[in-house]
Amino acid sequence: MQSVKQLKKIISEVKILVKAMKAGQLDNEGAQNLHFSIRGINGVLYHSEFLRFQKSYDLSKEEEYFSCINEIEILIKLWEQTLARRSEKEIDGEFWDIYEYFKYVDIDIIYQTVTEHFKSLPEWQRMEYLSLPNRYTWMQGKLDFINRDYSLIEQHVELMANKIENYRWLYERLADYRSKMILNGIIRYWFEFDINKLHTFTETVFKDYYDLDILECGKDDVLVDLGAFVGDSICDYIKTYGLYKRIYAYEITPSTYQELIRNISQYPDIVTRQKGVGSEKSTMFMMNDKIEAGNHLSEAGDVRIDVVTLDEDIKEPISVIKMDIEGLEKDAIMGAKGHILSEKPKLLVSSYHLPGDIFDIPYLIHSIRDDYKFYMRFNGRGLWPCDYVLIAV
């Protein structure tokens, strides 16, 4: 990659050529140099020679001639802004690299570039991705090179193009650089597929959800565990913090619920409820999936489940809410709006089940009350970025 000093020199040369263009003194060689310089700078800074707002001009027409000059001057300002941003901390520079790519490059070019990159991966690696729908029951897209189904790439390219300002909003509100690095790393993986780099962000010090540098809990705290599964996260909480006032455990799968009861029977003051949690009181259904950790509520199924809101179901103040409920986290947050407003419980929310959740969940929390600080931690150990948690305190 060319150095900042080299890029600034080329930009200065572009400015001279534009000045000549304004004066009507740009010859064919100068026009050709200007064209190549613009493409080169774009390619270095934005990974594409052409940006989405650039147009083709007929320079023999006076109006289009001056429109072309105006466009180049816009590009110059953009390049200079980009170079200033990239001179910041390396992590911030990485953010701007991602942000400006999706902000300025045409979505079709990005999709084609990422797809071609995926096709260039070794065959054994591409074969691994065929198993994604079986590994992750919540996943909606595929990476199936055999059937030319790259819907997972398309889904994430569209997500970033449509929610690029949400990405910036979240990045600027994350409270530490570890969180910012994790966010950048997850998004880069969606398009680069570097599993080794992804796993450098995996938590290896603290238990999932319970980062002692962020989350302080004690004897007066009330934990609500939504998606308690077999009680593993409750046991981790007790091992991490020791004392608590009360714990509420919600789990919808009948067989898992029984195992949950057995696993936590030795601990006092734990209330178990075989209910779903949402934005309103209702009845939903569940398919009794063989992968019990992936069971989720839907409009149809073979197991009937009562759904409650935390505001209705728990009347005492809540200190901590942990959520891992297969894509219904936003509904559960809305159903706990009263607790959030009155008590500001610490929120530990899985934000990976739906593609947009990574941005939508923190924004939803912020819309309820705007004094939360946001962190991200990554607990994934598999082939695709999952088990990342938004921590709001």
C-alpha positions as CSV (number, residue, x, y, z in Angstrom):
1,M,0.0,0.0,0.0
2,Q,1.2,3.5,-0.8
3,S,2.3,5.6,2.1
4,V,0.3,8.6,3.3
5,K,3.1,10.8,2.1
6,Q,2.9,9.3,-1.4
7,L,-0.9,9.7,-1.5
8,K,-0.7,13.3,-0.4
9,K,1.8,13.9,-3.2
10,I,-0.6,12.4,-5.8
11,I,-3.5,14.4,-4.4
12,S,-1.4,17.6,-4.8
13,E,-0.8,16.6,-8.4
14,V,-4.5,16.0,-9.0
15,K,-5.2,19.5,-7.6
16,I,-2.8,21.0,-10.2
17,L,-4.5,19.1,-13.0
18,V,-7.9,20.3,-11.8
19,K,-6.6,23.9,-11.8
20,A,-5.5,23.4,-15.4
21,M,-8.8,21.8,-16.3
22,K,-10.6,24.9,-14.9
23,A,-8.4,27.1,-17.0
24,G,-9.1,25.0,-20.1
25,Q,-5.4,24.1,-20.3
26,L,-5.6,20.3,-19.7
27,D,-4.2,18.4,-22.6
28,N,-5.0,14.7,-23.4
29,E,-1.9,13.5,-21.5
30,G,-3.0,15.5,-18.5
31,A,-6.5,14.2,-18.7
32,Q,-5.2,10.6,-18.9
33,N,-3.0,11.2,-15.8
34,L,-5.9,12.7,-13.9
35,H,-8.1,9.7,-14.7
36,F,-5.5,7.2,-13.6
37,S,-4.7,9.1,-10.4
38,I,-8.3,9.2,-9.4
39,R,-8.7,5.5,-9.9
40,G,-5.5,4.8,-8.1
41,I,-6.3,6.9,-5.0
42,N,-9.8,5.4,-4.8
43,G,-8.4,1.9,-5.1
44,V,-6.0,2.4,-2.2
45,L,-8.3,4.2,0.1
46,Y,-11.6,2.5,-0.7
47,H,-10.7,-0.8,-2.3
48,S,-12.6,0.2,-5.5
49,E,-11.5,2.4,-8.4
50,F,-15.0,3.9,-8.7
51,L,-17.2,5.2,-5.9
52,R,-21.0,5.0,-6.0
53,F,-21.6,8.8,-6.5
54,Q,-19.2,9.1,-9.4
55,K,-20.7,9.5,-12.9
56,S,-19.5,9.3,-16.5
57,Y,-19.2,12.7,-18.2
58,D,-19.1,13.9,-21.8
59,L,-16.4,16.6,-21.5
60,S,-17.3,18.0,-24.9
61,K,-20.4,19.5,-23.2
62,E,-19.7,22.5,-21.1
63,E,-22.3,21.7,-18.4
64,E,-20.9,18.2,-17.9
65,Y,-17.3,19.5,-18.1
66,F,-17.9,21.7,-15.0
67,S,-19.9,19.0,-13.3
68,C,-16.9,16.7,-13.7
69,I,-14.6,19.4,-12.1
70,N,-17.1,19.7,-9.2
71,E,-17.1,15.9,-8.7
72,I,-13.3,15.7,-8.6
73,E,-13.2,18.6,-6.0
74,I,-15.6,16.6,-3.9
75,L,-13.3,13.6,-4.2
76,I,-10.3,15.6,-3.1
77,K,-12.1,16.7,0.0
78,L,-13.1,13.1,0.7
79,W,-9.5,11.8,0.2
80,E,-8.1,14.4,2.6
81,Q,-10.8,13.6,5.2
82,T,-10.1,9.9,4.8
83,L,-6.3,10.4,5.3
84,A,-6.9,12.5,8.4
85,R,-9.2,9.7,9.8
86,R,-6.7,7.0,9.0
87,S,-4.0,8.8,10.9
88,E,-5.9,8.2,14.1
89,K,-5.4,5.1,16.3
90,E,-5.0,1.9,14.3
91,I,-8.3,0.5,15.6
92,D,-10.1,3.7,14.7
93,G,-8.4,3.6,11.3
94,E,-9.7,0.1,10.8
95,F,-13.2,1.3,11.6
96,W,-13.0,4.1,9.0
97,D,-11.7,1.7,6.4
98,I,-14.8,-0.5,6.9
99,Y,-17.2,2.4,7.2
100,E,-16.0,4.2,4.1
101,Y,-15.9,1.0,2.0
102,F,-19.6,0.4,2.6
103,K,-20.5,4.1,2.6
104,Y,-18.9,4.9,-0.8
105,V,-18.6,1.7,-2.8
106,D,-21.5,0.3,-4.9
107,I,-23.2,-2.6,-3.2
108,D,-22.9,-4.8,-6.3
109,I,-19.2,-4.3,-6.5
110,I,-18.8,-5.2,-2.8
111,Y,-20.9,-8.4,-3.3
112,Q,-18.9,-9.4,-6.3
113,T,-15.6,-8.7,-4.6
114,V,-16.5,-10.7,-1.4
115,T,-18.0,-13.6,-3.4
116,E,-14.9,-13.9,-5.6
117,H,-12.7,-13.8,-2.5
118,F,-14.8,-16.6,-1.0
119,K,-14.4,-18.7,-4.2
120,S,-10.6,-18.2,-4.0
121,L,-10.5,-19.9,-0.5
122,P,-9.0,-23.5,-0.5
123,E,-11.7,-26.1,-1.2
124,W,-11.4,-27.7,2.2
125,Q,-12.3,-24.4,3.8
126,R,-15.2,-23.8,1.5
127,M,-16.4,-27.3,2.3
128,E,-16.5,-26.4,6.0
129,Y,-19.0,-23.6,5.3
130,L,-21.5,-26.0,3.7
131,S,-22.3,-27.1,7.3
132,L,-23.3,-23.7,8.6
133,P,-27.1,-24.2,8.5
134,N,-26.8,-27.4,10.5
135,R,-24.4,-25.9,13.0
136,Y,-26.4,-22.7,13.6
137,T,-30.1,-23.2,13.5
138,W,-30.8,-19.4,13.7
139,M,-28.8,-18.7,10.5
140,Q,-30.8,-17.5,7.5
141,G,-28.3,-17.5,4.6
142,K,-25.9,-20.0,3.1
143,L,-22.4,-20.2,1.8
144,D,-22.9,-23.1,-0.7
145,F,-20.4,-22.9,-3.5
146,I,-21.7,-26.2,-5.0
147,N,-25.2,-24.8,-5.6
148,R,-23.9,-21.2,-6.1
149,D,-25.9,-20.0,-3.1
150,Y,-24.0,-17.1,-1.5
151,S,-27.1,-15.7,0.3
152,L,-25.2,-15.2,3.5
153,I,-22.7,-12.9,1.8
154,E,-25.6,-11.0,0.1
155,Q,-27.4,-10.7,3.5
156,H,-24.5,-9.1,5.3
157,V,-23.5,-6.9,2.4
158,E,-27.0,-5.5,2.3
159,L,-27.0,-5.2,6.1
160,M,-23.8,-3.1,6.1
161,A,-24.9,-0.9,3.2
162,N,-28.3,-0.2,4.7
163,K,-27.1,0.2,8.3
164,I,-23.7,1.8,7.8
165,E,-24.7,4.8,10.0
166,N,-25.9,2.4,12.7
167,Y,-22.4,0.8,12.6
168,R,-20.8,4.3,13.2
169,W,-23.4,5.1,15.9
170,L,-22.5,1.9,17.8
171,Y,-18.7,2.2,17.3
172,E,-18.7,5.7,18.7
173,R,-20.7,4.6,21.8
174,L,-18.7,1.5,22.7
175,A,-17.0,2.3,26.1
176,D,-13.6,0.6,25.5
177,Y,-11.2,-0.3,22.7
178,R,-11.6,-4.0,23.3
179,S,-15.2,-3.7,22.4
180,K,-14.4,-1.6,19.3
181,M,-11.9,-4.2,18.2
182,I,-14.4,-7.0,18.6
183,L,-17.0,-5.1,16.6
184,N,-14.6,-4.4,13.7
185,G,-13.3,-8.0,13.9
186,I,-16.8,-9.6,13.6
187,I,-17.7,-7.4,10.6
188,R,-14.4,-8.1,8.9
189,Y,-14.9,-11.8,9.3
190,W,-18.3,-11.5,7.4
191,F,-16.3,-10.6,4.3
192,E,-12.8,-12.0,4.8
193,F,-13.5,-15.4,6.5
194,D,-10.3,-15.4,8.5
195,I,-11.1,-17.8,11.3
196,N,-7.7,-17.5,13.1
197,K,-8.0,-13.7,13.3
198,L,-11.6,-14.0,14.6
199,H,-10.6,-16.3,17.4
200,T,-8.0,-13.9,18.7
201,F,-11.0,-12.0,20.1
202,T,-12.5,-14.9,22.0
203,E,-12.8,-14.4,25.8
204,T,-10.3,-16.6,27.6
205,V,-10.2,-15.0,31.1
206,F,-13.8,-14.6,32.4
207,K,-16.9,-16.7,32.2
208,D,-19.3,-15.9,29.3
209,Y,-21.3,-12.8,30.1
210,Y,-19.6,-12.1,33.4
211,D,-16.6,-9.8,32.8
212,L,-15.4,-8.6,36.2
213,D,-13.9,-5.5,34.7
214,I,-17.4,-4.4,33.6
215,L,-19.9,-6.1,35.8
216,E,-20.1,-5.8,39.5
217,C,-22.7,-7.9,41.4
218,G,-23.2,-8.8,45.1
219,K,-25.6,-10.0,47.8
220,D,-28.4,-7.6,47.0
221,D,-28.6,-8.3,43.3
222,V,-31.5,-10.0,41.5
223,L,-30.5,-11.9,38.3
224,V,-33.0,-12.8,35.5
225,D,-31.7,-15.5,33.2
226,L,-33.7,-15.6,29.9
227,G,-32.8,-18.8,28.0
228,A,-31.4,-20.4,31.2
229,F,-30.8,-23.7,29.3
230,V,-29.5,-26.3,31.7
231,G,-28.4,-23.7,34.3
232,D,-24.8,-23.3,33.1
233,S,-24.9,-19.5,33.0
234,I,-26.5,-19.4,36.5
235,C,-23.8,-21.7,37.9
236,D,-21.2,-19.4,36.2
237,Y,-22.8,-16.4,37.8
238,I,-22.7,-18.0,41.3
239,K,-19.1,-19.1,40.9
240,T,-18.1,-15.6,39.7
241,Y,-20.0,-13.5,42.2
242,G,-20.8,-15.9,45.0
243,L,-23.7,-14.1,46.7
244,Y,-27.1,-12.9,45.3
245,K,-30.6,-12.0,46.6
246,R,-32.6,-14.0,44.0
247,I,-32.3,-15.6,40.6
248,Y,-35.2,-16.1,38.1
249,A,-34.6,-18.7,35.4
250,Y,-36.7,-18.9,32.3
251,E,-36.4,-21.9,29.9
252,I,-39.0,-23.1,27.3
253,T,-37.8,-26.6,26.4
254,P,-39.5,-29.2,28.6
255,S,-36.6,-31.7,28.8
256,T,-34.0,-28.9,29.3
257,Y,-36.2,-27.3,31.9
258,Q,-36.1,-30.5,34.0
259,E,-32.3,-30.7,33.7
260,L,-32.1,-27.1,34.7
261,I,-34.1,-27.8,37.9
262,R,-31.8,-30.7,38.7
263,N,-28.6,-28.7,38.1
264,I,-29.5,-25.8,40.3
265,S,-31.4,-27.7,43.1
266,Q,-28.5,-27.2,45.5
267,Y,-28.8,-23.4,45.4
268,P,-31.4,-21.3,47.4
269,D,-33.6,-18.5,46.2
270,I,-33.8,-19.6,42.5
271,V,-37.2,-19.3,40.9
272,T,-37.7,-21.4,37.7
273,R,-40.3,-20.7,35.1
274,Q,-41.1,-22.7,32.0
275,K,-42.2,-19.7,30.1
276,G,-41.2,-17.6,27.2
277,V,-40.5,-13.9,27.6
278,G,-41.6,-11.2,25.0
279,S,-43.1,-7.8,24.5
280,E,-46.6,-8.8,25.5
281,K,-48.5,-11.6,27.2
282,S,-49.4,-14.3,24.7
283,T,-49.3,-18.0,23.7
284,M,-46.8,-19.2,21.2
285,F,-45.4,-22.6,20.2
286,M,-42.1,-24.4,19.9
287,M,-40.8,-27.1,17.6
288,N,-39.1,-29.6,19.9
289,D,-35.8,-29.5,18.0
290,K,-33.1,-32.1,18.5
291,I,-30.7,-29.3,19.1
292,E,-32.2,-28.2,22.3
293,A,-30.1,-25.0,22.6
294,G,-31.6,-23.8,19.4
295,N,-35.3,-24.1,20.3
296,H,-37.2,-21.0,19.8
297,L,-40.7,-19.6,19.9
298,S,-42.9,-19.3,16.7
299,E,-46.5,-19.1,15.6
300,A,-46.6,-22.9,15.1
301,G,-45.1,-26.0,16.7
302,D,-45.8,-29.1,18.8
303,V,-45.2,-27.6,22.2
304,R,-47.5,-24.8,23.6
305,I,-45.6,-22.1,25.6
306,D,-47.0,-19.3,27.7
307,V,-45.3,-16.0,27.0
308,V,-45.0,-13.2,29.6
309,T,-43.4,-9.9,30.0
310,L,-40.8,-9.3,32.7
311,D,-42.7,-6.1,33.7
312,E,-45.8,-8.3,34.5
313,D,-44.0,-11.4,35.7
314,I,-41.5,-10.0,38.2
315,K,-42.6,-7.3,40.6
316,E,-39.4,-6.8,42.6
317,P,-36.5,-4.7,41.3
318,I,-34.2,-6.4,38.9
319,S,-30.4,-5.9,38.9
320,V,-29.2,-8.0,36.0
321,I,-30.9,-9.5,32.9
322,K,-29.1,-12.0,30.8
323,M,-30.7,-12.9,27.4
324,D,-30.0,-15.7,25.0
325,I,-33.4,-16.4,23.4
326,E,-32.8,-17.1,19.8
327,G,-33.7,-13.8,18.2
328,L,-36.5,-12.6,20.5
329,E,-34.2,-10.4,22.6
330,K,-35.6,-7.2,21.3
331,D,-39.1,-8.3,22.3
332,A,-37.9,-9.2,25.8
333,I,-36.3,-5.8,26.1
334,M,-39.6,-4.1,25.2
335,G,-41.4,-6.3,27.7
336,A,-38.9,-5.2,30.4
337,K,-39.2,-1.5,29.6
338,G,-40.6,-0.6,33.0
339,H,-37.8,-2.3,34.8
340,I,-35.2,-0.7,32.5
341,L,-36.7,2.8,33.1
342,S,-37.1,2.5,36.9
343,E,-34.1,0.3,37.9
344,K,-31.6,0.4,35.0
345,P,-30.7,-3.3,35.3
346,K,-27.4,-4.4,33.8
347,L,-28.2,-6.0,30.4
348,L,-26.2,-9.0,29.0
349,V,-27.7,-9.6,25.6
350,S,-26.8,-12.1,22.9
351,S,-26.9,-9.9,19.8
352,Y,-26.1,-12.4,17.0
353,H,-29.3,-14.4,16.3
354,L,-30.7,-12.0,13.7
355,P,-28.2,-10.2,11.3
356,G,-29.3,-6.7,12.3
357,D,-29.3,-7.4,16.1
358,I,-25.7,-6.3,16.4
359,F,-26.8,-2.7,15.7
360,D,-30.6,-2.8,16.6
361,I,-30.3,-4.1,20.1
362,P,-28.1,-1.3,21.5
363,Y,-30.1,1.3,19.7
364,L,-33.3,-0.1,21.2
365,I,-31.8,0.0,24.7
366,H,-30.6,3.6,24.1
367,S,-34.1,4.6,22.9
368,I,-35.5,3.5,26.3
369,R,-32.9,5.3,28.3
370,D,-29.8,7.0,27.1
371,D,-27.5,6.7,30.1
372,Y,-26.3,3.1,29.4
373,K,-22.6,2.5,28.6
374,F,-22.1,-0.3,26.0
375,Y,-19.4,-3.0,25.8
376,M,-19.1,-6.0,23.6
377,R,-17.5,-9.3,24.4
378,F,-16.9,-12.3,22.1
379,N,-17.3,-15.8,23.4
380,G,-17.4,-17.6,20.0
381,R,-15.3,-20.6,19.3
382,G,-16.9,-21.9,16.1
383,L,-16.8,-21.4,12.3
384,W,-19.0,-18.3,12.2
385,P,-19.1,-15.3,14.5
386,C,-21.7,-16.0,17.2
387,D,-21.9,-15.9,21.0
388,Y,-21.1,-12.2,21.0
389,V,-22.7,-10.3,23.8
390,L,-23.7,-6.7,24.2
391,I,-23.2,-5.6,27.8
392,A,-25.1,-2.5,28.9
393,V,-24.3,-1.0,32.3
